[in-house]
Amino acid sequence: MLQSNRRKDLLLGYASITPIIIIIFVVIGVPFVNALYLSLTDKTVGAEPNFIGFDNYVQNFSDPIYWKVLKNTFIYFITDVSFKLVIGMIFALTLTQAFYGRSIVRVLFLVPWAISGMVAAMTWKWMYNDTYGIFNQLLLEFGIIDIPIAWLSGPKMALVSVIIVNIWRGIPFFLFSILGALQTIDKQLYEAAKIDGAGPVRRFISVTIPSISSVIIITTMLSSIWTFNDFENIYLITGGGPLYNSAVISVYTYEVAFLQNEMGRSLSVAGSVIPILLVLMFFMTRRLARDD
């Protein structure tokens, strides 16, 4: 009797999730498989695709620009996520303390996350401007620099400039995710650790981090995916220039598809980084499952 009820519950569960699986397959699975197929063709806009095997991938892997863009992507992704996590953690710990105007500060921290990406990008582009941007004006005014800094046109500064913008926009996501997790920690854990002689640093390592590790992993995983695929921020501020020095995979994919009219090759560029994202998600979800 008990086994029969379990079988009915199992069948009911499968029946419940089947429509969702079908919808996901139609909405995501079919376009994904089609994109993988087109990456193996010489597809261009307005023409029928011809199957060419892995020629697009071979061309990418032999193209120095592809490797340059991939390197930029890793620098952009690792630097952004690391700084957002660390700074978000610091601000979250600060905002757990009681001080005058804390509610106002919390609202102000939401601004970078709340405003549209286009507004944020165009505002930062104006502030970075070599001629009338506020950053160069302030630095010149205080005598810190003698000549304006080429924030967006300098080969070394362009990538740094868009990294700063992404960090600024992404900090609130980490801040409020971690802040919410911090507020769920039982205060008695801190009191017990304090009685045992643990100092602030030890309490942070032994109590705080283990208590919010699941939130940190989920937040980091989501931010990693978003940052790795970021397009709007870079395209609107630098366009990937100069000479691909600030280009990442998403921007390069767009250029190959719509400016060079090589749709098949652009899909191979995007498809080449899928294994990287899958490995990243595998290790993060595995760590999350271990913590649970």
Buried (B, 14 or more C-beta within 10 A) or exposed (E): EEEEEEEEEEEEEEEEEEEEEEEEEEEEEEEEEEBBBBBBBBBBEEEEBEEBEEBBBEBBEEBEBBEBBBEBBBBBBEBBBEBBBEBBBBBBBEBBEEEEEEEEEBEEBEEBBEEEBEEBBEEBBEBBBBEEBEBBBEBBEEEEEEEBBBBBBBEEBBBBBBBBBBBBBBBBBBBBBBBEBBEEBEEEBBEEBBEEEBEEEEBBEBBBEEBBBBBBBBBBBBBBBBBBBBBBBBBBBBBBBBEBBBBBBBBBBBBBBEEEBBBBBBBBBBBBBEEBEEEBEEEBEEBBEEEE
